[in-house]
Amino acid sequence: MGIQQFMYRYSHRWLALACLGSLVWLGVALPVRSQSPQMCINEKNDYLRYRITERTEWGRIALDKGYIQSAVEHLTQGLELSKATDSNIRAGILENFILENGVNIDEGIREVDTLIKLGDTAAARTVLTSANTLVQGIPDDYRFEKSGLLTKTAAGYAALGEQTTALELLSQARQLAANVQGAGLQTTALTMVGRQYAAVGAGAIAIEVANQALQQAETINPQDSDRQAQTLAAIAVIYAEAGDIGQALQLAKSIEQPYAQENAMGSIALSAARLGQMDQAADLVQQLTLDEPTIEASKNIGVYLAKRDDQAQAQLYFDQAITAIANHGYPGPLFTETMLDAGLSETTMKALAVAPGGQFKVDGLMDLATYYANVENNKAVASDALQQAMTATAEVEQDYMQRDLWEKIYKRAIELENYDLALAAVDMLVAKGLSFNEIEDYTTIAVAAAKSGQIESALKATEQIDPSYIANTNRAWGEIAVAYAVAGDFDTAFATVEKTKSFPGPDYVRALVRIGLQQQQGGLLEAADVTVEQAHQVAQAIDNEPDQLIALNAIALEHARMGLTEAANNFLEPVLVTLKAQSTDDLWMLQPLVEAWAEIGEYGFAVQMLDAVPEEYPESPRWKTWLVDRLIEDQEDYATALEVIESREDSAIKALEMVRVAELYFRDGKTDQTLKILNRVANASEVGVDQWLRMAELYSYLGQTESIVPLLDRAFEVAKTVPGEESQVIYLREDLAVDDEQDRGSLYEKIAVAYGRNGSYDRGLAVAEQLQDTLNRNQTMDRLNCYRDF
């Protein structure tokens, strides 16, 4: 598993744990001088909670992206901020927060293990130590929650090899678990602790905890037989993992619920195998009579043996699992995930081959196809698996389920360049009347097949497109013509491109110029010049001006795509001249032109086009914002986004976007770039109040506190110039109005409070006193007073 995949799947768990700690730190309420101390508690806690949440969220994102050092920095700072939160708010939010951010022990351990394998033990230890510090601050009144978090933290320390710390934490967890109210919850807490004692090798203590849990389990309401059975099964597993197979079996066989009993026996069999008692493990698996426990036990033991490179023994267990699957059905995605994580693709395929039909089988085959393509880099075998998935859909009964599966197969088949299979999937959707947009689907297949050189498949798909959809057929035939040219068959290419000439338009020009460029690539320079010139002449002769611009733009774009920048600029020049001469009412065609350049990553040309538009055209700024969004959100190319932003004249929008990029650089740990951008914004002529305030926060995060007050001074100067009434409302409809947060009074309040938060009470007071409305002034003064001694 690669680092990006790992980060995506597991990184949020320990950050959630740390965030939990940040919300429950046992701090002391800050001194206030307000008429309403509770209001000040709420004021400061709301602000701190916002900052804690922001830093921990940045930490989660940074860890997702593999920026471990940055993630740890954000997390640590979030933890430091959490020390100032007031205990009065914690009780009310703790339980909900735990429910929303539960940390799975196995995934938590796997995260720390993976960080260690990646060589980042220091990062793992930093996060774990911070989390532990905060978990210790959870009130002991929350025995069940704190016991569970201590147990998970202990697992992390055990993975780091710090057994002493792990045992100390487990001892705390055990004491808390033993005092949890309610037999069911107490048993659950003790079971978690007991399993972790067994995992760290403290078998004797694990057995003691199992005995405690068993005493409580016996007091569970007998009418809740399912819960009691599951609890006894979990305790039996502790005995087995602690090495007492005899006691585990005795307890398991006393369970009256068949599935719980056999699941417990399967887990005991796995423990026996891990203890080297292979005969015992085999005997226990043979005793299982139900398919599901048999599949699970056989799979787990087989995977364990396969990882120990005992392939012969592993195969015996896999054979038992496969036999049960043939009778019961495919067990589902967790089975696939476990097998493929162990690299057992061949065995997974055998299991899927014998499984009865159904959605689990289809999903398993599709997941296997993805594994073959992405992990084993074998598209041919992946296509075979996907073809089997397509066949298996015939046994899925519900139409809506078939539709979803066929759509998934269609998309994955295109990714695997198996266009005949993609075509078959769309054909099935059409035949059943389930297609949402068959014309577009067939066009997508035709274009993709042609681009990959599979002309026959492209022709088949094109034949399915309704000829009345001229734009779609033109796209398809144009791409097929280019495919012939790429293959060196220029005669057929020219014959095919004529099929797009029902009315010579952009598609014809685009295809023709691409054929010419292929001639150039093949050394046919004179022929290439003739073809490109023909395309140019056709484009110039198009009567409809928007189509003419799109066609001329396409010629420039195709040259840029081939790296012929000088020629691209030459062909683009008449397009820019035309745009400059357009009235603003005729500039609606700007969208497809800009999108075309962005689509191939040539943002510099896109900016040229936008800069050619008259300044009074209202859509130009919006399209630069669209480019910035695309670069940031789709490409994560902050440097190019910054170039687009800096091509603007100074404006509030420019400042807002630059601060946005600065924030993203800071989130990713690139503080030098952050400071450079912030310093440039500080020297800009037009910056809004909110941007000055946000910059102050970023400077605070960067530790440059001396820069904050001058920024707030600048914010106040700008706020003074805001026109209109001090307090205004925005009417959402005739009978519904909300406060305008950008009116002068609202901005004054934000600035005054920001001064207070940053230790400049007197400056904040001066701002608050500027408010004319008594209610607004008193409200701001109350908030400001909360920070007098902050």
TIMARFI-825583 format. One record per residue (C-alpha): residue in three letters; x, y, z. Coordinates in steps of 0.1 Angstrom, whole numbers, plus 5000, padded with zeros to 4 digits. Example, Ala and Ser with C-alpha at 12.3 -4.5 7.8 and 13.67 -1.06 7.14 Angstrom:
# residues 2
ala512349555078;ser513749895071;
//
This chain:
# residues 790
met500050005000;gly501450344990;ile501750635013;gln499050834996;gln496650534998;phe497550485034;met497150845043;tyr493750855027;arg492450545045;tyr493850585080;ser495350925088;his492151085102;arg491850835130;trp494650965153;leu493951325143;ala490351265154;leu491751135187;ala493951445191;cys491051675182;leu488951495209;gly491651575234;ser491751935223;leu488151965231;val488351815266;trp491651955280;leu491152045316;gly492152415316;val491352695339;ala488852965329;leu490553285319;pro489953595340;val487453835327;arg486054175336;ser482754155320;gln479254195335;ser478553845321;pro481353595329;gln479553315311;met479353525279;cys483153565281;ile483553195286;asn481453135255;glu483153405235;lys486653275241;asn485852915238;asp484052965205;tyr487053145191;leu489552895204;arg487352605192;tyr487452765157;arg491252785157;ile491652435171;thr489352295145;glu491152475117;arg494552365128;thr493551995133;glu491751995100;trp494852135083;gly496751855100;arg494451595087;ile494651725051;ala498451755053;leu498751395066;asp496451285038;lys498851445013;gly501851295029;tyr503151615045;ile503851445078;gln506051725093;ser503451985085;ala500651765099;val502451715132;glu503152095134;his499452185129;leu498351915153;thr500852025180;gln499752395177;gly496152285179;leu496852105211;glu498652405225;leu495552625217;ser493352365234;lys494952425268;ala493052755270;thr489652615265;asp487352625294;ser486052315312;asn482552445314;ile481852365277;arg483452015277;ala480851805294;gly478151915270;ile480151835238;leu482251535249;glu479751255243;asn478651385209;phe482251435199;ile483251075209;leu480250935189;glu481251135158;asn484951065160;gly485250705173;val488750565167;asn488950205156;ile491750025175;asp492949815146;glu493150105122;gly494850325148;ile497550055154;arg497950015116;glu498450385112;val501250395138;asp502750075123;thr502750225089;leu504350545100;ile507050335117;lys507550135085;leu507850465065;gly510650565089;asp508750835106;thr508850705142;ala509451055154;ala506251185138;ala504350885151;arg505650945186;thr504851315185;val501251255175;leu500850975199;thr502451165228;ser500251465222;ala497151255220;asn498051075252;thr498651405270;leu495151515261;val493451185268;gln494951205303;gly492951525307;ile489551365301;pro487651355334;asp487551015350;asp483751055351;tyr483850945314;arg485150595324;phe483950405293;glu485150665268;lys488450735286;ser489150365291;gly488650295254;leu490950585243;leu493650485268;thr493450135253;lys493850255218;thr496750485228;ala498450185245;ala498150005213;gly500050285196;tyr502850285221;ala503049905218;ala503549945181;leu506350185188;gly507949915210;glu507350115242;gln505949825262;thr506349985296;thr504250295286;ala501650065270;leu501249855301;glu500950165323;leu498150305301;leu496449965301;ser496549955339;gln494750295339;ala492250175314;arg491649855334;gln490850055366;leu488450275347;ala486749985329;ala486149805361;asn484150095374;val481950155343;gln478350155352;gly476149885336;ala477049525331;gly477049545293;leu479249855290;gln481649735317;thr482049405299;thr482749575266;ala485349805282;leu487049515300;thr487049305268;met488849585249;val491449615276;gly491849235279;arg492449195241;gln495149465242;tyr496849305272;ala497048985251;ala498249175221;val501249325240;gly502148975254;ala500849025289;gly498848695288;ala498448645326;ile496948995331;ala494748945300;ile493348625316;glu492648815348;val490749085329;ala488848815310;asn487848665343;gln486549005354;ala484649045322;leu483148705325;gln481748785360;gln480049085346;ala478848905315;glu476948655337;thr474848945351;ile473649065316;asn469949035313;pro469348665301;gln466548795278;asp469248975258;ser470548645246;asp472248775215;arg474249035234;gln475248785260;ala476348535234;gln478448795216;thr479948905249;leu480948545258;ala482448495224;ala484548805228;ile485848685262;ala486648345248;val488748515222;ile490748685250;tyr491548355267;ala492648215233;glu494848515224;ala496348505259;gly497348135253;asp494647955273;ile493047755245;gly491447515269;gln489547785288;ala488647955256;leu487047635242;gln485247555274;leu483647905273;ala482947895236;lys481147565238;ser478847695265;ile477447955241;glu473947865230;gln473748095200;pro475147885170;tyr476748175150;ala478348325181;gln479747995192;glu481247905158;asn482648255153;ala484348215186;met485647875177;gly487048015144;ser488848285163;ile490248035187;ala491447825158;leu493348125145;ser494948175180;ala495947805180;ala497647845146;arg499548155159;leu500647945189;gly501947675165;gln499147435175;met498347355139;asp496647015146;gln494347195171;ala493547465146;ala492747215119;asp490547015142;leu488547325153;val487947435117;gln486647085109;gln484147115137;leu482547425121;thr479247345105;leu478147695093;asp479447845061;glu480148195073;pro482248105103;thr484047845082;ile484848095055;glu486048355080;ala488248115100;ser489747945070;lys490448275053;asn492148425084;ile494348115091;gly495148085054;val496248455052;tyr498348405084;leu500148105069;ala500648275035;lys502348575052;arg504648325069;asp505348175035;asp503747845043;gln501947825010;ala501047455011;gln499247475045;ala497647805035;gln496247655004;leu494447375024;tyr492647645044;phe491847845013;asp490347534997;gln488047495026;ala486947855023;ile486347824986;thr484247514991;ala482047695016;ile481847994993;ala480547774965;asn477747674988;his477047995006;gly477948274982;tyr480648534981;pro481148685015;gly481649045004;pro484049335002;leu485949275034;phe486948925022;thr488249084990;glu490149355008;thr491849115032;met492848875005;leu494149144982;asp495949325010;ala497848995014;gly498548984977;leu496348674972;ser494748774939;glu494948424924;thr493148264953;thr490548554953;met489848474917;lys489348104925;ala486848204952;leu484948434929;ala484848184901;val482947924922;ala480748174940;pro477048184931;gly475948504913;gly474948824930;gln476049174936;phe478849074960;lys480348854932;val480149134907;asp481649394931;gly484449144940;leu485349084904;met485449464897;asp487649514928;leu489949244916;ala490049404881;thr491149724897;tyr493849544917;tyr495249364887;ala495349704868;asn496749924895;val498849684917;glu499949414893;asn499949644863;asn498349374842;lys495549524821;ala494849204802;val494049004833;ala492149304847;ser489949304815;asp489248934819;ala488048994855;leu485949284844;gln484449074816;gln483548804842;ala481849084862;met479849184832;thr478748814827;ala477848794864;thr475549094863;ala472948864845;glu472248704878;val471549034896;glu467749064897;gln466949424905;asp467049664875;tyr468449954895;met471349744908;gln472049624873;arg472049984861;asp474650084887;leu476849784880;trp476749834842;glu477650204846;lys480550114868;ile481749844843;tyr481450094814;lys483650344832;arg486250094844;ala486349934809;ile487250274794;glu490050304820;leu491349964810;glu490950054773;asn488549764768;tyr486149954746;asp484249654733;leu483349574769;ala482449934776;leu480249924745;ala478549604757;ala477749764790;val476150074774;asp474249844750;met472749664780;leu471749994796;val470050094763;ala468349764758;lys466849774793;gly465850144789;leu468150244818;ser470650474800;phe470750834812;asn472550964781;glu473350694756;ile474450944729;glu477151084751;asp478250744764;tyr478650614728;thr480550924719;thr482850894749;ile483650534739;ala484250624702;val486550914711;ala488550724738;ala488950424715;ala490150634686;lys492650814709;ser494050474720;gly494350354684;gln491550094686;ile489850214654;glu487549914650;ser486049974684;ala485750344677;leu483850264645;lys481450034663;ala480650294689;thr480150564663;glu477650354644;gln475450354675;ile475350734676;asp472150884662;pro473151074631;ser470951354640;tyr473351444668;ile475751614644;ala478051754671;asn478551404686;thr479151234652;asn481551504642;arg483551464674;ala483751084668;trp484651094631;gly487151374637;glu488951164663;ile488850854641;ala490351044612;val493251154635;ala493650794647;tyr494150694610;ala496750974606;val498550864638;ala498750514623;gly500250664591;asp497150594569;phe496750954556;asp494550864527;thr491850704550;ala492350994574;phe491451254548;ala488551044536;thr487251004571;val487651374581;glu485251464552;lys482451304573;thr482651594597;lys482151844568;ser478351844567;phe478852214575;pro482552304577;gly482952404614;pro485352384643;asp485352004645;tyr486451974608;val489152234613;arg490452074645;ala490651734629;leu492251864597;val494952054616;arg495751754637;ile496151544606;gly498551804593;leu500551804625;gln500751424622;gln502151464587;gln504751704601;gln505651444628;gly506151184600;gly508451414581;leu505951514554;leu506651874559;glu505352014526;ala502151814528;ala501751924564;asp502052294555;val499352244528;thr496952064553;val497452324580;glu496952614556;gln493752444543;ala492452424579;his493352784583;gln491452894552;val488452684561;ala488452854596;gln488653204581;ala485753124557;ile483353024585;asp480453274584;asn479353234620;glu481853444640;pro481753254673;asp482352924654;gln485153104634;leu486853204667;ile486552854681;ala488052704649;leu490952954648;asn491552894685;ala491652524678;ile494452564653;ala496552754678;leu495652514706;glu496752204686;his500052364678;ala500552444715;arg499652084724;met502551974701;gly504952214718;leu504952454688;thr504652764710;glu505653024684;ala503252894658;ala500552874685;asn501053244693;asn500953344657;phe497653154651;leu496153294683;glu496953654675;pro493853714652;val491653554679;leu492953804705;val492454094681;thr488853984674;leu488153954711;lys489454304718;ala487154444692;gln484054264704;ser481254434722;thr480654294757;asp477354154745;asp479153924720;leu481653774744;trp479653474755;met481953254734;leu484853334757;gln483853034779;pro484552754754;leu487852924743;val489152954778;glu488052604788;ala489752454758;trp493152594769;ala492652504805;glu491752144794;ile495252094780;gly496952274809;glu497952574789;tyr496852834815;gly499253104801;phe497353104768;ala494053114787;val495253424806;gln496353594774;met492753544761;leu491253684793;asp493553984792;ala492554054757;val488854104767;pro487854464774;glu488154554811;glu484454644813;tyr483454294804;pro482054164837;glu482753794830;ser486553824827;pro487253844864;arg484953554870;trp486753344844;lys490153414861;thr488553304893;trp487452984875;leu490952924864;val492352974899;asp489752744913;arg490652474887;leu494352504894;ile493852494932;glu491152234935;asp491852004905;gln495552044900;glu496852164934;asp499152384913;tyr499452684936;ala502352834917;thr500452864884;ala497352974903;leu499453254918;glu500653354883;val497053384871;ile496053584902;glu498953824898;ser497953894862;arg494954084877;glu495054454885;asp495054524922;ser491654464936;ala489854304966;ile489353984946;lys493053964938;ala493954014975;leu491353754986;glu492753494961;met496353564971;val495553515008;arg493753194999;val496953064982;ala499053175011;glu496852985035;leu497252665013;tyr500952695013;phe500952735050;arg498752435054;asp501252225034;gly504152355056;lys505652595030;thr506052895053;asp508553075031;gln506053095002;thr503353195027;leu505353495040;lys506353605005;ile502653614994;leu501453785026;asn504154055023;arg503054114987;val499454154997;ala500454395025;asn501854624999;ala498854604976;ser496654904970;glu493254734975;val492754495003;gly489454425020;val488854425058;asp488354045060;gln491653995041;trp493554215066;leu491954015095;arg492753685079;met496353785073;ala496653885109;glu495553535119;leu498053375095;tyr500853595109;ser499753475144;tyr500053115133;leu503453195119;gly504553335152;gln505153685138;thr503053865164;glu504754205158;ser503054215123;ile499554175136;val498654515151;pro499754715119;leu497554485099;leu494554555121;asp495354925119;arg495154885081;ala491854705084;phe490454985105;glu491455245079;val489655045052;ala486554995074;lys486255375078;thr485655405041;val482755165038;pro479755355026;gly476155335038;glu474655305072;glu476555175102;ser474054885105;gln472354735075;val470354435066;ile470054225035;tyr466654125023;leu466653765012;arg462953815003;glu460354065011;asp459553925046;leu463053795055;ala466153995062;val469553915078;asp472254135092;asp474854255067;glu478154135081;gln479954375057;asp478354695069;arg480654935087;gly479354855122;ser479954475117;leu483454545105;tyr484254765134;glu483154495158;lys485354235141;ile488354465142;ala487854575179;val487554215190;ala490654115170;tyr492654395187;gly491554245220;arg492453895211;asn495954015202;gly496654205233;ser495754555221;tyr492854635243;asp493155015241;arg493155015203;gly490154785203;leu488455025227;ala489155315203;val487455135175;ala484455035196;glu483955385207;gln483455485170;leu480155295169;gln477255525170;asp474555265177;thr474355215215;leu473354845212;asn476154765188;arg478654965209;asn477654785241;gln477754445225;thr481254515211;met482454645244;asp481254335262;arg483154115238;leu486254325240;asn486254335278;cys486553955277;tyr490053995263;arg491254265286;asp493454015306;phe493753755278;
//
